[in-house]
Amino acid sequence: MHVFSIGDTNFEVDVAKSRVSLEARVDGMREINIKVEADDDVFIRLTEDDDAPWSWALYPPSFSLQGLLVAGPDAAPVQMLAVDAGNPHCESALYMMEYRDVADLRLVELSAQRLAVTGKVDFFGKSLPFVIDMPRTR
């Protein structure tokens, strides 16, 4: 399954629009760049009713994590990595009508087979958990 959930709503992942890269650098570090887009069709279905919890949104959510540096061999999976929100060398955000800061961001797994990320995001003063869990196809 391709999970992109906020709170108890699964917007699913649009695999065709989403990108994950883990590139080796000359300094021995690896750079992680992630862009995950929610599925447009699922979003439309979830928001077509005016009383739906997300009906205020015009576009599906997206998540990005750019420029995160990690040590380790090229083929080694990254697991259970807490991402420091104050890291000046990387940026992370969840976009849904505006950029929203994420907290408690954890890269649960980034391997050849799977991407799994968890965290919390603020919507109108309420902290909601979010989860991304998808198989890697590229």
ROPA-311698 format. One line per field, with one value per residue: y, z, x of N, C-alpha, C, O in turn; residue number from 1. Coordinates in steps of 0.1 Angstrom, whole numbers, padded with zeros to 4 digits. Each point is the difference from the previous one (the first is absolute). Layout:
n.v = c(Y/...)
n.w = c(Z/...)
n.u = c(X/...)
ca.v = c(Y/...)
ca.w = c(Z/...)
ca.u = c(X/...)
c.v = c(Y/...)
c.w = c(Z/...)
c.u = c(X/...)
o.v = c(Y/...)
o.w = c(Z/...)
o.u = c(X/...)
nr = c(NUM/...)
This chain:
n.v = c(-0012/0011/-0005/0009/-0007/0006/0000/0008/0018/-0016/0013/-0013/-0019/0021/-0021/0001/0003/-0021/0014/-0017/0015/-0016/0022/-0015/0002/0018/0011/-0010/0022/-0002/0002/0009/-0013/0015/-0015/0009/-0013/0017/-0017/0004/-0018/-0007/0009/-0005/-0019/0002/0006/-0020/-0013/0010/-0019/-0001/-0019/-0014/-0001/0000/-0022/0013/0000/-0013/-0014/0015/-0017/0014/-0012/0020/-0014/-0016/0011/-0015/-0006/-0003/-0021/-0001/-0018/0011/-0018/0012/0000/0000/0008/0002/0006/0003/0002/-0007/-0019/0008/-0021/0003/-0010/0011/-0014/0011/-0011/0018/0003/-0016/0016/-0022/0015/-0006/-0015/0004/0017/-0013/0001/-0002/0009/-0006/-0009/-0018/-0007/0010/0007/0005/0009/0007/0002/0019/-0001/0019/-0008/0019/-0001/-0007/-0007/0004/-0018/-0002/-0007/-0004/-0007/0001/-0012/-0012/0019/0017)
n.w = c(0000/-0010/0016/-0001/0018/-0002/0017/0000/-0004/-0009/0002/0016/-0006/-0002/-0003/-0010/0016/0005/0016/-0010/0014/-0011/0004/-0014/0021/-0011/0007/-0019/-0005/0016/-0022/0019/-0017/0014/-0016/0018/-0018/0009/0010/-0021/-0010/0006/-0009/-0021/-0003/0002/-0021/-0008/0016/-0006/0000/-0022/0010/-0017/0010/0020/0003/-0004/0018/-0017/0017/0011/-0009/0017/-0013/0009/-0015/-0002/0016/-0016/0021/-0010/0008/-0017/0004/0010/0008/-0009/0019/-0001/-0021/0019/-0006/-0003/0016/0017/-0007/0007/0009/0018/-0018/0016/-0015/0013/-0020/0011/-0022/0011/-0003/-0002/0016/-0006/0008/0015/-0009/-0010/0000/-0005/-0019/0000/-0011/-0001/0022/0014/-0004/0015/-0003/0016/0006/0003/0001/-0004/0014/-0010/-0003/-0020/0021/-0021/0008/-0001/-0017/0002/-0014/-0004/-0013/0006/-0010/0015)
n.u = c(0008/-0016/0014/-0020/0011/-0022/0015/-0021/0012/-0013/0019/0009/0008/0007/-0006/-0020/-0015/-0004/0008/0011/0008/0012/0003/0010/0008/0005/-0018/-0008/-0003/-0016/-0002/-0008/-0007/-0011/-0008/-0010/-0005/-0011/-0010/0008/0007/0020/0018/0004/0012/0022/0005/-0003/0006/-0019/-0012/0005/0006/-0002/-0020/0009/0003/0017/0014/0005/-0005/0012/0011/0007/0013/0005/0010/-0016/0010/0006/0002/0020/0001/0014/0012/0016/-0010/-0017/0013/-0022/-0007/0012/-0021/0022/-0016/0013/-0007/0019/0005/-0013/-0009/-0011/-0010/-0014/-0001/-0007/0002/0011/0015/0003/0001/0021/-0015/0016/0012/-0015/0022/-0022/-0008/0022/-0018/0013/-0001/0016/-0021/0016/-0021/0014/-0022/0011/-0022/0011/-0016/0007/0022/-0004/0006/0008/-0011/0023/-0014/0021/-0016/0022/-0014/0019/-0006/0005)
ca.v = c(0012/0013/0008/0014/0003/0011/-0004/-0013/0000/-0005/0006/-0009/0005/0000/-0005/0005/0014/0000/-0003/-0002/-0003/-0002/0001/0001/0012/-0002/0001/-0013/0000/-0002/0010/-0005/0010/-0007/0008/-0009/0006/-0008/-0004/0010/-0006/-0003/0013/0005/-0008/0004/0014/0004/0004/0012/-0002/-0008/0007/0007/0007/0014/0000/0000/-0009/-0011/0003/-0005/0000/0001/0000/0003/0003/-0007/-0007/-0011/-0008/-0014/-0005/0003/-0009/-0002/0007/0010/-0004/0006/0012/0013/0012/0012/0011/0011/-0003/0010/-0005/-0007/0006/-0010/0007/-0006/0011/-0001/0013/0008/-0008/-0003/-0006/-0014/-0002/-0014/-0007/-0012/-0008/-0014/-0008/0003/-0011/-0002/-0005/0007/0013/0002/0013/0004/0013/0008/0013/0009/0005/0009/-0002/-0014/-0009/-0012/-0009/-0004/-0012/-0004/-0013/-0005/-0007/0008/-0006/0005)
ca.w = c(0000/-0001/0011/0003/0009/0010/0009/-0003/-0014/-0009/-0013/-0009/-0007/-0015/-0002/-0013/0003/0012/-0003/0011/-0004/0010/-0008/0007/-0002/0000/0014/0007/0005/-0010/0001/-0002/-0005/-0001/-0003/-0001/-0003/0002/-0012/-0003/-0001/0014/0006/-0005/0006/0014/0003/-0008/0009/0007/0014/0003/0008/-0008/-0011/-0001/-0008/-0015/-0006/0010/0007/-0004/0011/-0006/0008/-0009/0004/0013/-0001/0009/-0002/-0001/-0013/-0010/-0001/0013/0003/0011/0008/0013/0001/0004/-0008/0009/-0006/0000/-0009/-0010/-0013/-0007/0002/0000/0001/-0006/-0007/-0003/-0001/0004/0006/0014/0006/0006/0013/0004/-0012/0001/-0012/0006/-0009/-0014/-0005/-0014/-0001/0007/0007/0011/0007/0009/0006/0004/-0008/0006/-0008/0008/0015/0004/-0005/-0005/-0005/-0014/-0003/-0014/-0001/-0014/-0006/-0010/-0014/-0008)
ca.u = c(-0008/0007/-0006/0003/-0011/0000/-0011/-0005/-0003/0011/-0001/0007/0012/0001/0013/0005/0004/0008/0015/0009/0014/0010/0012/0013/0007/0014/0005/-0004/-0013/-0011/-0010/-0014/-0010/-0013/-0012/-0012/-0012/-0013/-0008/-0010/-0013/-0004/-0003/-0013/-0011/0000/-0004/-0011/-0011/0003/0001/0011/0010/0011/-0007/0005/0012/-0002/0010/0004/0013/0013/0011/0014/0012/0010/0014/0004/0013/0002/0012/-0002/0003/-0010/-0011/-0006/-0013/0000/-0011/-0003/0008/-0008/0005/0000/-0007/0008/0011/0001/0003/-0011/-0013/-0011/-0013/-0012/-0007/-0014/-0005/0011/0011/-0002/0011/-0002/0007/0002/0002/0008/0002/-0001/0007/0003/0008/-0003/-0013/-0011/0002/-0010/0003/-0010/0002/-0012/-0002/-0010/-0011/-0008/0003/-0001/0011/-0005/0011/-0001/0008/0002/0006/-0001/0011/0008/0000/0011)
c.v = c(0012/0010/0014/0005/0012/-0002/-0014/-0001/-0004/0006/-0009/0008/-0001/-0004/0006/0015/0001/-0004/-0002/-0002/0000/-0001/0001/0013/-0003/0001/-0012/0000/-0003/0011/-0006/0012/-0008/0010/-0010/0007/-0009/-0002/0010/-0006/-0004/0013/0006/-0008/0003/0013/0005/0004/0012/-0001/-0009/0007/0008/0008/0014/0000/-0001/-0010/-0011/0004/-0006/0002/0001/0000/0001/0003/-0006/-0008/-0011/-0007/-0015/-0005/0002/-0008/-0002/0008/0010/-0004/0008/0013/0011/0011/0012/0011/0012/-0001/0010/-0005/-0008/0007/-0011/0008/-0009/0012/-0005/0014/0010/-0009/-0001/-0007/-0013/-0001/-0015/-0009/-0011/-0007/-0015/-0010/0006/-0010/-0002/-0005/0010/0014/0001/0012/0002/0014/0006/0013/0008/0004/0008/-0002/-0014/-0008/-0013/-0009/-0002/-0012/-0001/-0014/-0006/-0008/0009/-0007/0005/0003)
c.w = c(0000/0009/0000/0009/0009/0009/-0003/-0015/-0009/-0014/-0010/-0007/-0015/-0003/-0012/0003/0011/-0004/0013/-0005/0012/-0008/0008/-0004/0001/0014/0008/0006/-0011/0002/-0004/-0004/-0003/-0004/-0002/-0002/0003/-0013/-0003/0000/0014/0007/-0005/0006/0015/0003/-0008/0008/0007/0015/0003/0008/-0008/-0011/-0003/-0009/-0015/-0007/0010/0006/-0008/0011/-0007/0011/-0010/0007/0013/-0003/0010/-0004/-0002/-0014/-0010/0001/0013/0001/0011/0008/0014/0002/0004/-0007/0008/-0008/-0001/-0009/-0011/-0014/-0008/0004/-0001/0002/-0006/-0005/-0001/0002/0005/0005/0015/0005/0006/0013/0002/-0013/0001/-0014/0005/-0009/-0014/-0005/-0015/-0002/0005/0004/0011/0008/0010/0005/0004/-0008/0007/-0010/0010/0015/0005/-0006/-0004/-0004/-0015/-0003/-0015/0000/-0014/-0004/-0009/-0013/-0008/0009)
c.u = c(0009/-0007/0006/-0011/0003/-0011/-0005/-0005/0011/-0003/0006/0011/-0002/0014/0006/0005/0011/0015/0007/0014/0009/0013/0013/0007/0015/0006/-0004/-0014/-0010/-0010/-0014/-0009/-0013/-0011/-0011/-0012/-0012/-0007/-0011/-0014/-0005/-0003/-0014/-0011/-0002/-0006/-0012/-0012/0004/0002/0012/0011/0010/-0006/0005/0013/-0003/0009/0003/0013/0012/0010/0013/0010/0011/0013/0004/0012/0000/0013/-0003/0002/-0012/-0012/-0007/-0013/0001/-0013/0000/0009/-0009/0007/-0001/-0006/0009/0013/0000/0003/-0011/-0013/-0011/-0013/-0011/-0008/-0014/-0006/0010/0011/-0003/0012/-0003/0008/0001/0002/0010/0000/0000/0008/0002/0009/-0003/-0014/-0011/0005/-0011/0004/-0012/0003/-0013/0000/-0012/-0010/-0009/0001/-0001/0011/-0005/0011/-0001/0010/0001/0007/-0003/0011/0008/0001/0011/0012)
o.v = c(0000/0006/0001/0005/0002/-0001/-0009/-0009/0006/-0004/0003/0012/-0010/0009/0002/0004/0010/-0008/0007/-0008/0007/-0010/0007/0004/-0010/-0005/0000/-0010/-0001/0003/-0006/0010/-0010/0011/-0008/0010/-0012/0007/0002/0006/0003/0001/0004/0006/0001/0003/0011/0008/0001/0008/-0003/0012/0010/0003/0006/0011/-0007/-0004/0002/0008/-0009/0008/-0006/0005/-0009/0007/0005/-0009/0003/0000/-0004/0008/0001/0005/-0006/0011/-0002/-0002/0003/0001/0004/0002/0004/0004/0009/0008/0001/0008/-0004/0008/-0009/0010/-0009/0010/-0010/0004/0012/-0012/0010/-0010/-0003/0007/-0008/-0011/0001/-0004/-0004/-0008/0006/0000/0008/0002/-0001/0002/-0002/0000/-0002/0004/-0006/0005/-0006/0006/-0006/0000/-0002/0000/-0008/0005/0000/-0001/0002/-0002/-0002/0002/0009/-0012/-0006/0004)
o.w = c(0005/-0004/0001/-0005/0004/-0004/-0002/-0004/0001/-0007/-0012/0000/-0005/0000/0000/-0007/0002/-0009/0010/-0009/0010/-0005/0010/-0012/0006/0002/0013/0005/-0012/0011/-0010/0006/-0007/0006/-0009/0007/-0003/-0010/0009/0005/0003/0007/0009/0004/0005/0011/0000/-0004/0006/0006/0012/-0002/0005/-0010/-0010/-0005/-0004/-0011/0012/-0005/-0008/0009/-0011/0011/-0008/0010/0006/-0008/0012/-0011/0003/-0010/0004/-0002/0001/-0003/0009/-0006/0005/0011/-0008/0000/0005/-0011/-0009/0000/-0008/-0010/-0011/0009/-0008/0008/-0008/0007/-0006/0011/-0003/0004/0007/-0005/0005/0001/-0007/-0001/0006/-0005/0005/0006/-0005/0003/-0005/-0011/-0004/0004/-0003/0005/-0004/0000/0001/-0004/0004/-0011/0008/0007/0012/-0013/0008/-0006/-0005/0007/-0007/0007/-0004/0004/-0007/0000/-0011/-0005)
o.u = c(0011/-0009/0012/-0010/0012/-0012/0008/-0007/0011/-0010/-0001/0001/-0004/0009/0013/0010/0006/0001/-0002/0002/-0002/0004/0000/-0001/0004/0011/0003/-0004/0004/-0004/-0001/0000/0000/0000/0000/-0003/0001/0002/-0009/-0009/-0012/-0010/-0007/-0010/-0011/-0004/-0004/-0008/0011/0007/0003/0002/0005/0007/-0002/0003/-0009/-0003/0000/0008/-0001/-0001/0002/-0002/0003/0001/0009/0001/-0002/0004/-0011/0001/-0011/-0011/-0011/0000/0009/-0011/0010/0007/-0009/0012/-0011/0005/-0003/0008/-0009/-0001/0002/-0001/0001/0000/0002/-0003/-0003/-0003/-0001/-0003/-0002/0005/-0012/0011/-0007/-0005/0010/-0010/0011/0007/-0010/0012/-0008/-0006/-0012/0011/-0012/0012/-0011/0012/-0010/0010/-0009/0003/-0007/-0010/0001/0001/-0006/0010/-0012/0010/-0010/0010/-0012/0011/-0006/0003/0002/0010)
nr = c(1/2/3/4/5/6/7/8/9/10/11/12/13/14/15/16/17/18/19/20/21/22/23/24/25/26/27/28/29/30/31/32/33/34/35/36/37/38/39/40/41/42/43/44/45/46/47/48/49/50/51/52/53/54/55/56/57/58/59/60/61/62/63/64/65/66/67/68/69/70/71/72/73/74/75/76/77/78/79/80/81/82/83/84/85/86/87/88/89/90/91/92/93/94/95/96/97/98/99/100/101/102/103/104/105/106/107/108/109/110/111/112/113/114/115/116/117/118/119/120/121/122/123/124/125/126/127/128/129/130/131/132/133/134/135/136/137/138)
